[in-house]
Amino acid sequence: MPKDTKKAKKSGSNIFALFSQKQIQEFKEAFGIIDVDKDGIITQNDLKAAFAAIGRPVSDAEANNMVGEAPGPINFTQMVTLFAEKMAGGTDDDDVIVRSFEAFEINGQIDCEMFRHSLMTWGEKFSGSEIDDAFGEFKIDGGMIDAEHLKSLMVAKKEGEE
C-alpha cells in the first residue's frame, strides 16, 4: 500500500514538473477563484458560480460536462493534470504569438474588421459573440486595435515586468 501512495505522489510531482513555477502560481490563483466554496474541490456548483461571476453563466449540463472530464474529484493536482492533458498538443511560444499579431499590424494598429473576419474564417474559428467578448478587452479607436496593447494581453509578462 505505501508503495502505491508513493507512486501517486510521484505522478503528481511529474505533472508539476511540466510547468514553470510562475504557471503553477497562476494555476493556484485560478483554482482559488474557481473553488468558490473554498473546500479544496471544484464542483459543478463552483463552476457555475465562477462563470456567473465573470458574466458568462453556464448551464447545469455545461458545468457537468466540464467536471466530467476528470476521472474523480477535481482537487488542485487533478486540475493541473487536466491542464496538462489539454495542453498536450503544445502551446505557442510568446514570440510566435507576437509575430502572428504583427502579421496584421500596420503602423502599430490592426484593422478591426479584417481581424474579425480572419478570426471567424481561418484556423479554430471563433463565433461572433466570442470575438465581441475579446474585442471588449482591446483598446480600439476609430476601428483600429492598438497592437501593442493586444500583444500585451496575449502573452505572459516576463519575470519582473508589471
C-alpha positions in Angstrom: 0.0 0.0 0.0 2.7 2.6 0.9 4.3 1.9 -2.5 1.1 2.8 -4.3 0.8 6.0 -2.3 4.4 6.9 -3.2 3.7 6.3 -6.9 0.6 8.5 -6.8 2.7 11.3 -5.2 5.5 10.9 -7.8 3.0 11.0 -10.6 1.6 14.3 -9.3 5.0 15.8 -8.9 5.7 14.8 -12.6 2.7 16.8 -13.6 4.0 19.9 -11.8 7.4 19.4 -13.5 5.7 20.1 -16.8 5.0 23.7 -15.8 7.1 26.7 -14.6 6.8 28.0 -11.1 5.0 31.0 -12.5 2.5 28.8 -14.3 1.9 26.8 -11.1 1.3 30.0 -9.2 -1.2 31.2 -11.8 -3.0 27.8 -11.6 -3.2 28.2 -7.8 -4.7 31.6 -8.2 -7.2 30.3 -10.8 -8.1 27.3 -8.6 -8.7 29.7 -5.7 -11.1 31.7 -7.8 -12.9 28.7 -9.3 -13.2 26.9 -5.9 -16.0 29.3 -4.8 -16.9 27.4 -1.7 -13.2 27.0 -0.7 -13.4 23.3 0.1 -10.5 22.3 -2.0 -12.6 20.6 -4.7 -14.0 22.1 -7.8 -17.6 21.0 -8.3 -20.4 21.7 -10.8 -21.7 24.4 -8.4 -18.3 26.1 -8.1 -18.0 26.2 -11.9 -21.5 27.7 -12.3 -20.8 30.4 -9.7 -17.3 31.2 -11.1 -18.6 31.5 -14.6 -21.6 33.6 -13.5 -19.2 35.9 -11.6 -17.4 36.7 -14.8 -20.6 37.3 -16.7 -20.7 34.1 -18.6 -23.3 31.8 -16.9 -23.2 28.2 -17.9 -26.0 25.6 -17.8 -26.0 22.6 -15.4 -25.2 20.4 -18.4 -22.2 22.5 -19.4 -20.8 22.6 -15.8 -21.5 18.8 -15.5 -19.6 18.1 -18.8 -16.6 20.2 -17.5 -16.5 18.3 -14.2 -17.0 15.1 -16.1 -13.7 15.5 -17.9 -11.9 14.5 -14.7 -11.8 10.8 -13.6 -12.7 11.9 -10.0 -13.0 14.9 -7.7 -11.1 17.9 -9.0 -8.6 19.0 -6.4 -5.6 21.2 -7.4 -3.4 18.4 -8.6 -6.3 17.0 -10.7 -6.9 20.5 -12.2 -3.2 20.8 -13.2 -3.4 17.3 -14.7 -6.4 18.3 -16.8 -4.5 21.4 -18.0 -1.5 19.2 -18.9 -3.8 16.9 -20.9 -5.4 19.9 -22.7 -2.1 21.4 -23.5 -0.5 18.1 -24.7 -0.9 19.4 -28.3 1.6 22.1 -27.3 1.5 25.8 -26.8 3.0 28.5 -28.9 5.9 30.4 -27.6 5.3 34.1 -26.9 7.4 35.2 -29.9 5.3 33.1 -32.2 2.1 34.7 -30.8 3.6 38.2 -31.1 4.7 37.5 -34.7 1.2 36.3 -35.6 -0.3 39.5 -34.5 2.4 41.5 -36.2 1.2 39.9 -39.5 -2.0 42.0 -39.1 -0.3 45.1 -37.8 0.1 48.4 -39.8 1.7 51.3 -38.1 1.1 49.9 -34.6 -2.6 49.2 -35.3 -4.8 46.3 -36.5 -7.9 46.8 -38.6 -10.9 45.5 -36.5 -12.9 44.2 -39.4 -10.0 42.5 -41.1 -9.0 40.9 -37.8 -12.6 39.9 -37.0 -13.0 38.3 -40.5 -9.8 36.4 -40.0 -10.8 35.0 -36.6 -14.1 33.8 -38.0 -12.7 32.4 -41.2 -9.4 30.5 -40.6 -8.0 28.0 -38.1 -10.1 27.4 -35.0 -13.0 29.6 -36.0 -14.4 32.0 -33.3 -18.1 32.9 -33.1 -19.2 36.5 -33.3 -20.0 36.6 -29.6 -16.6 35.2 -28.7 -15.0 37.9 -30.8 -17.2 40.6 -29.3 -16.2 39.4 -25.8 -12.5 39.5 -26.8 -12.8 42.9 -28.5 -14.3 44.3 -25.3 -10.9 43.9 -23.7 -9.0 45.6 -26.6 -8.1 49.3 -26.9 -9.9 50.3 -30.1 -10.0 53.7 -31.6 -11.6 54.6 -35.0 -12.0 50.9 -36.0 -8.3 50.2 -35.2 -7.0 47.9 -32.4 -3.9 49.1 -30.5 -1.5 46.3 -31.5 0.9 46.8 -28.5 -1.9 46.5 -26.1 -3.4 43.5 -27.8 0.0 41.7 -27.8 0.5 42.6 -24.1 -2.9 40.9 -23.3 -2.0 37.7 -25.3 1.5 36.9 -23.9 2.7 36.3 -20.4 4.7 39.0 -18.8 8.3 38.2 -18.2 9.6 37.9 -14.6 9.9 41.4 -13.1 7.5 43.1 -15.6 4.3 44.7 -14.4 
